[in-house]
């Protein structure tokens, strides 16, 4: 059976594999296609697609937007985007600029607490990456300030830590609109992780469908069988397609494997991607 993985991160956001290394790993795992969906950036797409050229695998151009909805962090995936469209590229650059400003402030806060850190030192430690909190955590671990990655989030970079600086975010509906402008497929990522309750989640899905949402990530590494069933039913009730992904981050998520998730339990059939591709043809005539 042909399989895919429609939610993957590289070192260009908070993963640890380069885009080229992801292509090699995907081939080893027997994937027919995978989507590179780095957080708020398309910086790794050129490398991944170029490296896959002539190889027996499809790299799907993607992105994962971090958005804010009623005080919650909601993620919207964009699959099969035309990331080179000028208007879309300008929006992405604005996200990058906002993240840089946030990172400089956070580094200042941590430096004031006696930690030997600066934005430039983070860039040196993680060349080519869009710096996220995962990079802070690894930097703190590698320099002996914490004994584990979870401790770094608990003490220094978590939402409620005194050193944390929130970043400006778009709404989920605005992310959907941006993805549609890039001729992509907007997908609500891992809904069960938001712990919203069924009624609140249905309200969000209804609003996003009106904005143009195409699908729900109904197959995911951490879902129980019951949760997957609920997400499939949620998609069906709302006339949405399903998507699926591992949310692979390399060593930043220990035990989570590309394609197969935790303990080899994840399976995402190729026909899930085929249905999404068919919908794209219907939407954009491509």
C-alpha distance (Angstrom), angle and dihedral (degrees) to the residues before:
residue distance angle dihedral
X1 . . .
X2 3.79 . .
X3 3.81 112.9 .
X4 3.81 136.6 -167.6
X5 3.80 139.9 -169.5
X6 3.80 114.9 -145.4
X7 3.82 99.9 -176.4
X8 3.81 117.6 55.9
X9 3.83 134.6 145.6
X10 3.79 131.0 -152.8
X11 3.80 133.5 -165.5
X12 3.80 87.2 -87.8
X13 3.81 85.4 83.1
X14 3.81 122.9 6.5
X15 3.80 102.6 -38.2
X16 3.80 124.7 99.6
X17 3.83 102.1 -138.3
X18 3.79 121.9 83.7
X19 3.81 115.7 -122.1
X20 3.82 89.9 -106.1
X21 3.80 91.7 49.9
X22 3.80 89.1 52.4
X23 3.79 90.1 56.0
X24 3.81 90.6 51.9
X25 3.80 91.8 47.1
X26 3.80 91.9 47.4
X27 3.79 89.9 53.8
X28 3.81 90.2 49.5
X29 3.81 89.6 50.9
X30 3.79 91.7 51.8
X31 3.78 95.8 -116.7
X32 3.79 118.2 163.4
X33 3.82 91.6 -159.7
X34 3.78 141.4 -2.6
X35 3.79 133.8 -172.5
X36 3.79 118.9 -131.7
X37 3.81 102.1 -145.0
X38 3.79 107.6 172.0
X39 3.79 118.8 177.7
X40 3.82 112.8 -86.2
X41 3.79 92.8 -30.2
X42 3.79 140.7 89.1
X43 3.81 93.4 -167.4
X44 3.81 94.9 119.8
X45 3.79 99.3 47.3
X46 3.80 98.5 85.9
X47 3.80 92.0 53.3
X48 3.80 95.8 44.3
X49 3.80 96.0 46.6
X50 3.79 92.4 43.5
X51 3.80 92.9 48.9
X52 3.82 91.2 49.1
X53 3.80 92.7 51.6
X54 3.80 109.2 120.8
X55 3.81 93.0 10.1
X56 3.78 126.2 110.6
X57 3.80 96.3 -102.8
X58 3.79 138.4 82.0
X59 3.80 119.5 -133.5
X60 3.79 110.2 -155.6
X61 3.79 115.0 -149.6
X62 3.79 107.6 -124.8
X63 3.79 147.8 151.0
X64 3.80 138.1 -162.7
X65 3.79 115.8 -139.0
X66 3.79 119.7 -153.9
X67 3.80 106.7 -143.5
X68 3.79 137.3 173.6
X69 3.80 125.6 -126.0
X70 3.79 122.4 171.6
X71 3.79 91.8 -26.8
X72 3.80 94.0 -46.8
X73 3.78 129.3 114.5
X74 3.82 105.8 -123.0
X75 3.80 122.0 -176.3
X76 3.80 124.3 -146.5
X77 3.79 120.1 -167.6
X78 3.77 121.5 -149.3
X79 3.80 113.7 -156.4
X80 3.81 127.5 -166.7
X81 3.80 93.7 6.3
X82 3.79 126.7 172.7
X83 3.79 92.5 -129.2
X84 3.79 94.4 177.5
X85 3.80 95.2 66.8
X86 3.85 104.2 119.9
X87 3.82 97.5 -129.3
X88 3.81 92.0 49.2
X89 3.80 92.1 45.9
X90 3.81 89.7 52.8
X91 3.80 91.1 53.6
X92 3.80 91.0 49.8
X93 3.81 91.1 50.7
X94 3.81 88.7 52.9
X95 3.82 89.0 54.8
X96 3.79 90.4 49.5
X97 3.82 91.9 49.7
X98 3.81 90.8 49.3
X99 3.80 91.2 50.6
X100 3.82 91.8 49.9
X101 3.81 91.2 52.5
X102 3.82 90.6 49.2
X103 3.79 91.7 48.6
X104 3.78 93.5 51.8
X105 3.81 90.0 53.1
X106 3.81 92.8 47.4
X107 3.79 91.6 49.3
X108 3.80 88.6 51.7
X109 3.79 90.8 52.1
X110 3.81 93.0 49.0
X111 3.80 92.5 44.5
X112 3.79 89.0 53.1
X113 3.81 87.9 56.1
X114 3.80 90.5 58.6
X115 3.81 99.4 -95.0
X116 3.80 116.5 137.8
X117 3.79 97.4 -127.9
X118 3.79 140.2 124.1
X119 3.78 135.1 166.8
X120 3.80 89.6 -107.0
X121 3.82 91.0 53.3
X122 3.80 90.0 51.7
X123 3.80 90.5 51.6
X124 3.81 90.2 49.9
X125 3.80 90.8 49.7
X126 3.81 93.9 47.6
X127 3.82 107.5 29.0
X128 3.79 115.8 -163.5
X129 3.80 94.2 10.4
X130 3.78 128.8 125.5
X131 3.79 96.9 -126.9
X132 3.82 115.0 -117.9
X133 3.78 133.5 168.2
X134 3.79 89.2 -90.3
X135 3.80 87.9 65.9
X136 3.81 91.2 51.2
X137 3.79 89.7 51.1
X138 3.79 92.9 50.7
X139 3.81 91.7 45.6
X140 3.81 91.1 51.8
X141 3.81 90.7 47.9
X142 3.79 95.0 47.5
X143 3.81 91.7 48.4
X144 3.78 94.6 49.8
X145 3.80 100.4 -110.3
X146 3.81 92.7 119.6
X147 3.80 135.5 20.3
X148 3.82 97.3 -138.4
X149 3.78 141.7 17.4
X150 3.84 92.7 -111.8
X151 3.82 89.3 54.1
X152 3.81 89.6 55.2
X153 3.79 90.0 56.9
X154 3.79 93.4 43.5
X155 3.81 95.2 50.2
X156 3.78 106.9 26.0
X157 3.82 122.1 8.8
X158 3.80 107.1 25.6
X159 3.80 120.7 115.8
X160 3.80 93.8 -98.3
X161 3.80 98.8 41.6
X162 3.83 117.6 114.3
X163 3.81 92.1 -123.1
X164 3.80 96.6 52.8
X165 3.81 119.1 109.4
X166 3.83 116.4 -164.5
X167 3.78 118.1 -133.3
X168 3.78 125.6 -134.1
X169 3.79 109.5 -100.7
X170 3.77 137.2 -172.2
X171 3.79 122.2 -124.8
X172 3.82 120.2 -100.1
X173 3.80 90.1 -108.4
X174 3.80 91.0 52.3
X175 3.82 89.7 51.2
X176 3.80 89.8 51.6
X177 3.80 89.1 51.6
X178 3.82 92.3 49.7
X179 3.80 91.0 51.5
X180 3.79 91.9 49.2
X181 3.81 89.3 50.6
X182 3.81 87.0 55.8
X183 3.83 90.0 51.9
X184 3.78 90.3 -112.2
X185 3.80 138.1 134.4
X186 3.84 114.8 -103.8
X187 3.81 113.7 -143.5
X188 3.82 128.4 -176.6
X189 3.82 103.7 -127.5
X190 3.84 123.7 -135.0
X191 3.85 98.2 -27.5
X192 3.81 95.6 -173.5
X193 3.81 90.7 65.1
X194 3.80 90.6 68.0
X195 3.83 93.4 65.2
X196 3.80 90.6 -148.4
X197 3.78 102.7 146.3
X198 3.79 123.6 -113.8
X199 3.81 97.8 -84.6
X200 3.79 95.1 47.5
X201 3.80 91.7 46.0
X202 3.79 91.1 50.0
X203 3.81 89.6 51.8
X204 3.81 90.6 52.4
X205 3.81 92.5 47.0
X206 3.82 91.4 48.9
X207 3.81 91.3 51.7
X208 3.79 92.6 47.2
X209 3.78 93.7 46.8
X210 3.79 88.5 54.9
X211 3.82 87.4 52.1
X212 3.82 90.8 51.4
X213 3.82 107.3 -86.5
X214 3.80 110.7 169.1
X215 3.79 104.5 -172.5
X216 3.79 152.6 -1.8
X217 3.78 127.1 -125.8
X218 3.79 95.3 -116.5
X219 3.82 97.6 160.9
X220 3.81 113.4 58.4
X221 3.79 140.5 153.0
X222 3.81 98.7 -108.8
X223 3.81 99.7 39.5
X224 3.76 120.5 116.5
X225 3.80 116.9 -139.3
X226 3.80 88.6 -100.0
X227 3.80 93.2 50.8
X228 3.79 92.1 49.9
X229 3.79 89.7 50.3
X230 3.82 90.7 50.7
X231 3.80 92.1 49.6
X232 3.79 92.1 48.6
X233 3.80 89.4 50.4
X234 3.81 91.1 47.8
X235 3.79 90.0 53.5
X236 3.79 92.1 46.9
X237 3.82 94.0 49.3
X238 3.78 90.3 52.9
X239 3.78 97.9 43.0
X240 3.80 92.7 -113.2
X241 3.79 131.6 140.3
X242 3.78 122.9 -120.9
X243 3.77 128.8 -118.4
X244 3.77 132.1 -173.4
X245 3.76 139.5 -157.8
X246 3.77 145.8 160.6
X247 3.83 96.0 -134.2
X248 3.80 86.1 -136.9
X249 3.83 114.7 -166.3
X250 3.80 101.3 167.9
X251 3.80 114.7 -128.2
X252 3.80 91.2 -10.8
X253 3.81 86.8 79.1
X254 3.82 104.1 39.2
X255 3.79 115.3 -148.9
X256 3.80 94.1 15.6
X257 3.80 110.1 118.3
X258 3.77 130.0 -160.9
X259 3.82 111.1 -104.1
X260 3.81 96.2 0.4
X261 3.82 104.9 51.3
X262 3.81 118.3 -158.9
X263 3.80 118.0 -2.5
X264 3.80 91.6 -8.2
X265 3.78 92.7 -74.1
X266 3.80 99.5 126.2
X267 3.81 119.4 95.4
X268 3.81 122.0 171.5
X269 3.81 111.3 -176.9
X270 3.80 118.5 -141.9
X271 3.80 91.0 -121.5
X272 3.82 88.9 72.7
X273 3.81 87.9 63.1
X274 3.82 91.7 42.0
X275 3.81 91.2 57.9
X276 3.78 90.5 49.1
X277 3.81 90.9 50.0
X278 3.79 90.2 50.3
X279 3.80 89.7 52.4
X280 3.79 90.3 51.8
X281 3.80 90.2 54.5
X282 3.80 89.3 51.1
X283 3.80 92.1 49.2
X284 3.78 101.2 42.2
X285 3.78 105.5 15.5
X286 3.79 92.1 -119.6
